[in-house]
Amino acid sequence: METLTNWSSSNPEDLLKQVYADNYPWLENYVRQNSGNDSDAKDVFQESIAAAWMSLQQGRFKGDKAQFNAYLRQICRFKWINQIRSAARSKIIYNDALLDHEVANNGHEVLKDQLQQSGLLQECFMQLGAKCKQVLRLFYYKRESLGEIAAGMGNTEESIKTIKYRCMMQLRKLFLEQNKKHGGV
Amino acid sequence: MEEYREHIDQQLFERIEAYLLDTMNASERFQFEAAMVGDEQLRNEVDLQRKLVAAVQTAIFDDKTVQHIPAAENTVPIRKISLKWWYAAAAVLLVASATWYYQSISVTPGKLFTGYFHADPGLPVAMSSTSEYGFYDGMVSYKEGDYNKAIEIWTGLKEKGLLTDTLQYYIGVASLNKNDFEGAVQHLLPVAENKAGEWQQKAAWYLALAYVKTNNITEAMKWLQQLEDDSQAQLLIKALQKLSS
């Protein structure tokens, strides 16, 4: 069974690329069939993958790759259905046999919460400076070593280590403030 | 006590990071996990740092200035969310926050169920296995969210004498997913009682949740207490104890 749960020993870049390749074409097709366009699909994917990935990292989702893909698609469907409803597109034609089940499913409060939290986190990350984003991305997403990052940016390992710490603390502070404003924590 | 520490120094930050990235040796890991057991703030910080790392990793899909996903991005360029969706999201968030605030004034078993319940995602489908075709046929329906159809298919197999713990477990969780709590208990109970079974622990967890939802706290506690190594179960026990006190 191909597992995704041992994420810390896998390369997140490879995993996320694979998840994207496995699911994005399906989502584009799904959104097109349900009154949306490719641009809507991109927004939905971006928000849904953030929520699903966060769940995986937190250990709230446990399963193999196929199960993760199914889980991500569930979030995408939920997100899209909510989006078209909140946009009051009353004349929308649904081509989704799953809709009634989706609406009846009691697990949706949890999905809403995940989407809200991951949305806030994404918003906070975007507020960081360019250098912060670069260092964090190279370290956590590309899994480059401090030495590689330092060499690439013409800096010392020790400086990169400190920059990384400060940037993460900045992200932490932004998130806790935002989350408090929105009623969390 | 505050949920999070006021300040995280660089040393603690790097210890948490080493724990999350699995770069600690066995002894350090053991010590760190032992420290977490008695330190709720530390556990919260670990979870928070997990979220932050996850956000950094998936922000790649949100930033058009980054070109790190060649295979995917070449076919579908990523763009940022349009302003109208931010407004819509902000409105939804506002309503959700207000709803959450008013609802959170009193904790009920129903709210605990909602907070802790996460549907079993199902098993990978292996349609080539003809002997188990019926089971996987049901699994396709399950994964599509068509729980009635999945239960119908699986119940047919059960009537043919093909009853296994796996089948029984999935009929139980499918029932739970469609809010049929009586059906969930009926199917999950024998699986949870089978101590040697592969699905025992998961069945006990979902059985406990079904009992929480139906306000049968005594039975819920009984099953949760069997899940000693499950941190979610232990948290739920504490929440139920608070509810009863």
Boltz contact constraints between the chains, C-beta under 6 A:
constraints:
  - contact:
      token1: [A, 8]
      token2: [B, 21]
      max_distance: 6.0
  - contact:
      token1: [A, 8]
      token2: [B, 22]
      max_distance: 6.0
  - contact:
      token1: [A, 9]
      token2: [B, 22]
      max_distance: 6.0
  - contact:
      token1: [A, 12]
      token2: [B, 57]
      max_distance: 6.0
  - contact:
      token1: [A, 17]
      token2: [B, 69]
      max_distance: 6.0
  - contact:
      token1: [A, 17]
      token2: [B, 71]
      max_distance: 6.0
  - contact:
      token1: [A, 17]
      token2: [B, 72]
      max_distance: 6.0
  - contact:
      token1: [A, 20]
      token2: [B, 72]
      max_distance: 6.0
  - contact:
      token1: [A, 42]
      token2: [B, 79]
      max_distance: 6.0
  - contact:
      token1: [A, 43]
      token2: [B, 81]
      max_distance: 6.0
  - contact:
      token1: [A, 43]
      token2: [B, 85]
      max_distance: 6.0
  - contact:
      token1: [A, 46]
      token2: [B, 61]
      max_distance: 6.0
  - contact:
      token1: [A, 46]
      token2: [B, 62]
      max_distance: 6.0
  - contact:
      token1: [A, 49]
      token2: [B, 58]
      max_distance: 6.0
  - contact:
      token1: [A, 49]
      token2: [B, 61]
      max_distance: 6.0
  - contact:
      token1: [A, 50]
      token2: [B, 58]
      max_distance: 6.0
  - contact:
      token1: [A, 53]
      token2: [B, 54]
      max_distance: 6.0
  - contact:
      token1: [A, 53]
      token2: [B, 58]
      max_distance: 6.0
  - contact:
      token1: [A, 54]
      token2: [B, 51]
      max_distance: 6.0
  - contact:
      token1: [A, 54]
      token2: [B, 54]
      max_distance: 6.0
  - contact:
      token1: [A, 57]
      token2: [B, 50]
      max_distance: 6.0
  - contact:
      token1: [A, 57]
      token2: [B, 54]
      max_distance: 6.0
  - contact:
      token1: [A, 58]
      token2: [B, 50]
      max_distance: 6.0
  - contact:
      token1: [A, 63]
      token2: [B, 121]
      max_distance: 6.0
  - contact:
      token1: [A, 64]
      token2: [B, 124]
      max_distance: 6.0
  - contact:
      token1: [A, 66]
      token2: [B, 124]
      max_distance: 6.0
  - contact:
      token1: [A, 67]
      token2: [B, 121]
      max_distance: 6.0
  - contact:
      token1: [A, 70]
      token2: [B, 121]
      max_distance: 6.0
  - contact:
      token1: [A, 70]
      token2: [B, 143]
      max_distance: 6.0
  - contact:
      token1: [A, 71]
      token2: [B, 121]
      max_distance: 6.0
  - contact:
      token1: [A, 86]
      token2: [B, 88]
      max_distance: 6.0
  - contact:
      token1: [A, 86]
      token2: [B, 92]
      max_distance: 6.0
  - contact:
      token1: [A, 98]
      token2: [B, 144]
      max_distance: 6.0
  - contact:
      token1: [A, 98]
      token2: [B, 145]
      max_distance: 6.0
  - contact:
      token1: [A, 101]
      token2: [B, 145]
      max_distance: 6.0
  - contact:
      token1: [A, 102]
      token2: [B, 145]
      max_distance: 6.0
  - contact:
      token1: [A, 106]
      token2: [B, 179]
      max_distance: 6.0
  - contact:
      token1: [A, 107]
      token2: [B, 117]
      max_distance: 6.0
  - contact:
      token1: [A, 107]
      token2: [B, 119]
      max_distance: 6.0
  - contact:
      token1: [A, 109]
      token2: [B, 114]
      max_distance: 6.0
  - contact:
      token1: [A, 110]
      token2: [B, 118]
      max_distance: 6.0
  - contact:
      token1: [A, 121]
      token2: [B, 55]
      max_distance: 6.0
  - contact:
      token1: [A, 122]
      token2: [B, 55]
      max_distance: 6.0
  - contact:
      token1: [A, 122]
      token2: [B, 59]
      max_distance: 6.0
  - contact:
      token1: [A, 122]
      token2: [B, 62]
      max_distance: 6.0
  - contact:
      token1: [A, 125]
      token2: [B, 55]
      max_distance: 6.0
  - contact:
      token1: [A, 125]
      token2: [B, 59]
      max_distance: 6.0
  - contact:
      token1: [A, 136]
      token2: [B, 56]
      max_distance: 6.0
  - contact:
      token1: [A, 140]
      token2: [B, 53]
      max_distance: 6.0
  - contact:
      token1: [A, 140]
      token2: [B, 56]
      max_distance: 6.0
  - contact:
      token1: [A, 140]
      token2: [B, 57]
      max_distance: 6.0
  - contact:
      token1: [A, 141]
      token2: [B, 57]
      max_distance: 6.0
  - contact:
      token1: [A, 141]
      token2: [B, 60]
      max_distance: 6.0
  - contact:
      token1: [A, 165]
      token2: [B, 10]
      max_distance: 6.0
  - contact:
      token1: [A, 165]
      token2: [B, 13]
      max_distance: 6.0
  - contact:
      token1: [A, 171]
      token2: [B, 52]
      max_distance: 6.0
  - contact:
      token1: [A, 182]
      token2: [B, 93]
      max_distance: 6.0
  - contact:
      token1: [A, 182]
      token2: [B, 97]
      max_distance: 6.0
  - contact:
      token1: [A, 183]
      token2: [B, 97]
      max_distance: 6.0
  - contact:
      token1: [A, 183]
      token2: [B, 100]
      max_distance: 6.0
  - contact:
      token1: [A, 183]
      token2: [B, 101]
      max_distance: 6.0
  - contact:
      token1: [A, 185]
      token2: [B, 3]
      max_distance: 6.0
